[in-house]
């Protein structure tokens, strides 16, 4: 009974938010408008939130009401999709799938794969967001995300590793001609370093030391840029050094537009994971994307598992 009470008033609230009238909802449900109003009020009391602004002329959602409505619609949509799959025995991916991707990596490799994937599943819709800042998947209604870097333990999430990205420190030849080539770790404190924008904490890069361990090395920051492609462009333009993944700089190393430095300290890597909210039943729309990402990682080991990088013999030409 207590579990049933948890859902009391939700259907009345959803319809009220959509129709903006207790009377219209009452007519649709075959009850009185007073009964609808009381059901929504009891829901507000249980939640401890005001969901609706009530006036004699209209009903409008509060900010909390808008957030709660979005959550309710997401849950009811997922339930309907699940019931449809179970009742028909079909596992056709359908419905809206919200996916959060890392900026440059997501745009270059994951996004195009997802667009190709949905072309094979006409009932599947995508909502893609790109960025390198960590979001709260549960609060933001994200169905699936790809993350680069170590993950924090979270009992509400499930992770599947796709591969790892390997990091190198590189610069344009013009910068090295002007400022010289760093030979030791400490030289990074004397150079212009370009990093991804971050809040607080000292700036550092991950370097391999003599015993093979990875240590943080403090650096001198010249520019902080909140976009991987912009960091790459600034390095190509000779603005400084950057520690970047091999998938981003590989072609520029081959062409000689960039060269690596401090190769004896290269080797740091970051895992690439697909993560999604923990649930007993993974919906077909989530499963098909997870399988697609695993296949992508398998088909492109040079992107997802390549530890090698191109060195140039003409570093200061």
LINGIDA-V251035 format. One record per backbone hydrogen bond with DSSP energy under -1.0 kcal/mol. NH is the residue of the N-H (numbers start at 1). CO is the residue of the C=O. Records with the same first field share a line. If there is no record, write none. Layout:
NH->CO + CO
This chain:
5->1
6->2
7->4
8->5
10->7
13->9
14->10
15->11
16->12
17->13
18->14
19->15
20->16
25->21
26->22
27->23
28->24
29->25
30->26
31->26
36->32
37->33
38->34
39->35
40->36
41->37
42->38
43->39
44->40
45->41
46->42
47->43
48->44
49->44
53->60
55->58
60->53
62->51
66->62
67->63
68->64
69->65
70->66
71->67
72->68
73->69
74->70
75->71
76->72
77->73
78->74
79->75
80->76
81->77
82->78
83->79
84->80
85->81
86->82
87->83
88->84
89->85
95->123
97->125
99->127
100->144
101->129
106->102
107->103
108->104
109->105
110->105
111->106
114->110
115->111
116->112
117->113
118->114
119->115
120->117
124->121
125->95
127->97
129->99
131->101
137->135
140->136
142->137
143->98
144->98
145->275
146->100
147->273
149->271
157->154
158->276
160->274
162->272
163->272
164->304
165->270
167->268
168->244
170->242
171->259
176->172
177->173
178->174
179->175
180->176
187->184
188->185
189->186
190->187
193->220
194->241
195->223
205->217
207->215
208->265
209->213
212->209
215->207
217->205
219->203
220->188
222->193
223->193
225->195
231->227
232->228
233->229
234->230
235->231
236->232
237->233
238->235
239->234
241->192
242->170
244->168
246->166
248->245
249->245
250->246
253->249
254->250
255->251
258->252
259->171
261->169
265->262
266->263
267->167
270->165
272->163
273->147
274->160
275->145
276->158
278->156
287->283
288->284
290->286
291->287
292->288
293->289
294->290
295->291
296->292
297->293
298->294
299->295
300->296
303->300
304->300
305->301
317->314
